[in-house]
Every structure is written in structure tokens, then in C-alpha cells.
Amino acid sequence: MTGRMTLLVEGDSDQRAIAQLIRRYLDLDFDDELPIEIDPISVIADPILDGLGQRQRVERFHEFADEHKEAGSKILSLTDREFREYGEEMGEDFLQDHYVEGGRFWTRGHSIENYLFDIDILREFAGIHCPSEGWSLGVDLLDRSFSGLLRSLTSLTRVGILIGDLGQVKSSLGPECFEAMGSEVFFSPLGWESQMRKSRREDSFIQQCLNLYGHSSERSHVLRPEFMRWYCHGHLGLKFFLAALDYCMAQNVEDTAAVKRLSRLPSESRFLILVDIWARRSKMNRNIYPRALLERSVSGISTSR
């Protein structure tokens, strides 16, 4: 950390996303200096942070800085909302917006990835990286299916929470977990079961996941899309929607080499490409972004470029 205003974030993905949001807003080149320093909490080694998770480390250090007013005045922080400020009953969102308290900011949904759960962002991504005949039909298929897939993702998030291992659910997902029926594509519990068996999950674990998914699906039918988008686990959700996109493209694009190139893009590359699309669209107010955080980060900087 330097003497400049600093934004503390949990990890590298948050750092890159917010940095790109600021670059696009100010029309900066990649090598241009940002008006604020953005640091992942890993750059700070302090005994007061020992034994804490990434989010708690950011929040604890910000509290510590606020106790020392001079340092605190130069620090902002962004942390994942995770599953905070939801009611015991599914569908209750006590925030309905971004959480902002002084220099503390939360993502609108579970994490930074939830901003990317946007069909227009995914459409632009597919058009750039799989511009073969039929690509728009693939995205149209995903578009028609989006609300139903969001419900399935909500159910999978609940499964991960209830078994206490969201990572296990995430690692079991792939294009094989989807199935086209009529004019839409759906998440297939049978395909998911097959994937879990290929991964050598124990029978008892597989049955538990399927039972919990069925129970959660019954409850998700009454939930609003707006609630589900922000509630779903971010990392799990991004993998889910990209796997669904891969499936939809494979169903509609005859150029199999193009489909394979799209599906084989490294996950980090996919994330950065999607973030850049999100950042560009945010400047034009075409999607949701942490507006208050952006305004604080660029305060005093002229944007008339």
C-alpha cells in the first residue's frame, strides 16, 4: 500500500474486474495509471489477520484502519456479499441494492461474477469468440432458457449450501449436464448424475445431491429472477452459464472446431473477456455495476476525454 487512496479487495479477480471497470469508465489504456490503488488483501501481512478468511481479512483491516483515522480516510474496501442479508425464507432480500456504508462496499450479489449473469454480455462474448454460422441461434436458445436455468442454478446453490461443499457441486458441472427439449434447454439431473459418477463420487453422496436438488427445485419455482440472479453462488454460477452456453453453441453451430475453440478457452481468459464486456457496457449504463464504488474511486478525475 502507498500514500494514495487504496481500494482493498479479496483477491485477484476482484482487483482485475474493478480495475477494468475504472479503465473503461475513464478511457484509459491498460498501462495508464489508475486514480486509485487496488490491492488484494494478500499484500498485507499483519498478525491481526491471522486465521481469517479473505472477506474477513479485508473487513478486519478496514476496521483497524478506521481506528487510526488518518489511515482510514485513505481506504475503501469491496467484499463479496456472499449470503448476507437474506431472510430465512427463500426470496427475502433485505438489501435490494448495493450495500454501502462509508468506505465499505459489498458486491450486489454473492460475488463479482454475478454481474456477468447477463444474456447480453454472454451474447457479445459468443459473437466475438465463435463468429461462425449459427452462433446467434445458439445464444437465442440460451436466452429463451435463461430464467429456467437460473432456477436450476439457484437449486444447485442450495444443494451446495446444504451439503456444506459448493466446490463439489461446481466441479461436477459441464455441458453434459444440459439437454434440449422443444425450443429450450434445461439442466438435466440425469446428466448431472452421470457426471458425478464419472468423477467417482460415492453413491450416497450422489443420491443426497439429487434428493436435495429435487426438493430445492420445488421451492425455486416461486422465486423472482432478480432475487435468484444475486443469490446464486458466483463462481458456481459462472461455470454453470458458460457450460450451458457451450452446450447451446454445440447444438446450433456446425463448425465444430469453432465450438471447441470457444469451450477450450481457459477459465481465467473467459472471465477477463466477460469482465471487459461488462465494463464497456457499464460505462453506457447498459448493465448493473457498483456505481457508488466507481464514483468514489474516480472522484476528482475529469472524464471529458
URFENWO-V236906 format. One record per pair of residues at least 12 apart in sequence whose C-alpha atoms are under 7 Angstrom apart, sorted by the first residue. I is the first residue (numbers start at 0). J is the second residue. Records with the same first field share a line. If there is no record, write none. Layout:
I: J  J
This chain:
3: 35  36  73
4: 35  36  73  74
5: 35  36  37  73  74  75
6: 35  36  37  38  74  75  76
7: 37  38  39  40  57  75  76  77
8: 38  39  40  57  76  77  78
9: 39  40  53  54  57  78
10: 39  40
11: 39
13: 111
14: 37  38  39
16: 274
19: 275  278
20: 278
21: 293
23: 278  279  282
24: 282
25: 302
34: 297
35: 296
40: 56  57
54: 78  79
57: 76
74: 102
75: 102  103
76: 102  103  104
77: 103  104  105
78: 104  105  106
79: 105  106  109  110
80: 105  106  107  108  109  110
81: 108  109  110
82: 109  230
90: 222  226
104: 292
106: 289
107: 229
108: 229  230
109: 229  230  231  232  233
110: 233
111: 233
112: 233  234  237
113: 228  229  233
114: 287  288
115: 273  277
116: 228
118: 142
120: 273  276  277
122: 138
124: 273
128: 261
129: 257  258  261
131: 252  254  257
132: 252
133: 251  252
134: 248  251  252
136: 251
137: 247  248  250  251
138: 247
140: 183  184  247
141: 244  247
143: 183
144: 183  184
146: 224
148: 185  186
149: 227  228
150: 219  220
151: 186  216
152: 231  236
153: 219  227  231
154: 212  215  216  219
155: 212
156: 231  232
157: 215
158: 208  211  212
169: 235
171: 194  195
172: 191  239
173: 242
174: 242  243  245  246
175: 190
176: 190  191
177: 190  243  246
192: 205
245: 262
